[in-house]
Each structure stands twice: as C-alpha cells, then as structure tokens.
Amino acid sequence: MIVAASSNQMMSPYVISAVTMKDSHFDDRAKQAAKILEAPAQYKVCEGCGSIVTLRTVSCPSCHAYLFDQTDSRVIKQATALAKKNASSVLSSDLI
C-alpha cells in the first residue's frame, strides 16, 4: 500500500520500483493467461502443483510430477485463477 507523500516529501525510489514491478508482474501473468486462453488445447495442468505447461512437457518443471489434466475446461479454469493471484513457485532463476 502506498501512502501519498506531502508536497515537500519525496517517495523512495525503492517503493516506486516495487509497485511498478508488482504491476508489471500482474500484467505479465495476465498476458500469459490470455495466450493460454487463446489455445487451451495446447496446454495441460499439472495435478501436483497446478502449473500450466505445454502438451509436449513430460514432467512438471516446478514439482517434477507426471500426471496432468489436459481438458480444455481445466486449463481455462486454472489460467483464469493463476492470472488473478501472486506467483508462489520458486523457479531456478529466482535462486541466482
């Protein structure tokens, strides 16, 4: 939450960048969900963690599960849900 600063105070650039990053994060998730919703038949949902992966994926890159639900209705429901919430997976790129 951002509290408006008075006219003689300046907001920290870290606060502004954190808000910008958060907003861009949701924009990225919304764009990815839109891409999935355009062609849900090309994706499937991991039964282990709920990640959405392409059909050619053999095991989930997040949890290494190998059971998937590839019905269009499940993919659409999961893409819609994931677009509205914060990411909770820790990816290898987060560890670098």
C-alpha positions as CSV (number, residue, x, y, z in Angstrom):
1,M,0.0,0.0,0.0
2,I,1.3,3.4,-0.9
3,V,0.6,6.4,1.3
4,A,0.6,9.7,-0.5
5,A,3.5,11.9,0.4
6,S,3.0,15.5,1.2
7,S,4.2,18.0,-1.4
8,N,7.5,18.6,0.4
9,Q,8.3,14.9,0.7
10,M,9.6,12.6,-2.0
11,M,8.7,8.9,-2.2
12,S,11.5,6.5,-2.0
13,P,12.5,5.2,-5.5
14,Y,12.5,1.7,-4.0
15,V,8.8,2.0,-3.1
16,I,8.0,3.2,-6.6
17,S,10.0,0.4,-8.3
18,A,8.4,-2.2,-6.1
19,V,5.0,-1.0,-7.1
20,T,6.0,-0.9,-10.7
21,M,7.4,-4.4,-10.5
22,K,4.3,-5.7,-8.9
23,D,2.0,-4.2,-11.5
24,S,4.2,-5.5,-14.4
25,H,4.2,-8.9,-12.7
26,F,0.4,-9.0,-12.9
27,D,0.5,-7.7,-16.5
28,D,2.9,-10.5,-17.4
29,R,0.6,-13.1,-15.8
30,A,-2.5,-11.6,-17.5
31,K,-0.7,-11.7,-20.9
32,Q,0.4,-15.3,-20.3
33,A,-3.1,-16.3,-19.3
34,A,-4.6,-14.6,-22.4
35,K,-2.1,-16.6,-24.6
36,I,-3.2,-19.8,-22.9
37,L,-6.9,-19.0,-23.2
38,E,-6.5,-18.4,-26.9
39,A,-5.5,-22.1,-27.4
40,P,-6.2,-24.2,-24.3
41,A,-5.9,-27.4,-26.2
42,Q,-2.2,-26.8,-26.5
43,Y,-1.7,-26.9,-22.7
44,K,-2.3,-29.1,-19.7
45,V,-2.4,-28.6,-15.9
46,C,-0.1,-30.4,-13.5
47,E,-2.0,-32.4,-11.0
48,G,0.8,-32.0,-8.5
49,C,1.1,-28.2,-8.2
50,G,-1.4,-26.7,-10.6
51,S,1.2,-25.3,-13.1
52,I,0.2,-24.9,-16.7
53,V,2.6,-26.5,-19.1
54,T,2.6,-27.2,-22.9
55,L,1.4,-30.6,-24.2
56,R,4.9,-31.8,-25.0
57,T,6.0,-31.5,-21.4
58,V,6.7,-34.9,-19.9
59,S,7.3,-33.9,-16.3
60,C,6.4,-30.7,-14.5
61,P,9.4,-28.3,-14.3
62,S,8.1,-27.0,-10.9
63,C,7.3,-30.1,-8.9
64,H,8.5,-33.0,-11.2
65,A,5.1,-34.6,-11.2
66,Y,4.0,-36.5,-14.3
67,L,0.2,-36.5,-14.0
68,F,-1.7,-33.9,-16.0
69,D,-5.2,-32.8,-16.8
70,Q,-5.4,-31.6,-20.4
71,T,-9.1,-31.0,-20.6
72,D,-9.9,-27.5,-22.0
73,S,-12.2,-26.7,-19.1
74,R,-9.5,-27.4,-16.5
75,V,-6.9,-25.4,-18.4
76,I,-9.2,-22.4,-18.8
77,K,-10.2,-22.5,-15.1
78,Q,-6.6,-22.7,-14.0
79,A,-5.3,-20.0,-16.3
80,T,-8.1,-17.7,-15.1
81,A,-7.2,-18.4,-11.5
82,L,-3.5,-18.0,-11.9
83,A,-3.8,-14.7,-13.7
84,K,-5.5,-13.3,-10.6
85,K,-3.1,-14.4,-7.9
86,N,0.6,-13.8,-7.0
87,A,3.1,-16.3,-8.2
88,S,4.1,-18.7,-5.4
89,S,6.5,-21.1,-7.2
90,V,10.3,-20.7,-6.7
91,L,12.0,-21.1,-10.0
92,S,15.7,-21.8,-10.6
93,S,16.0,-18.3,-12.0
94,D,14.9,-16.9,-8.6
95,L,17.9,-18.7,-6.9
96,I,20.6,-16.9,-9.0
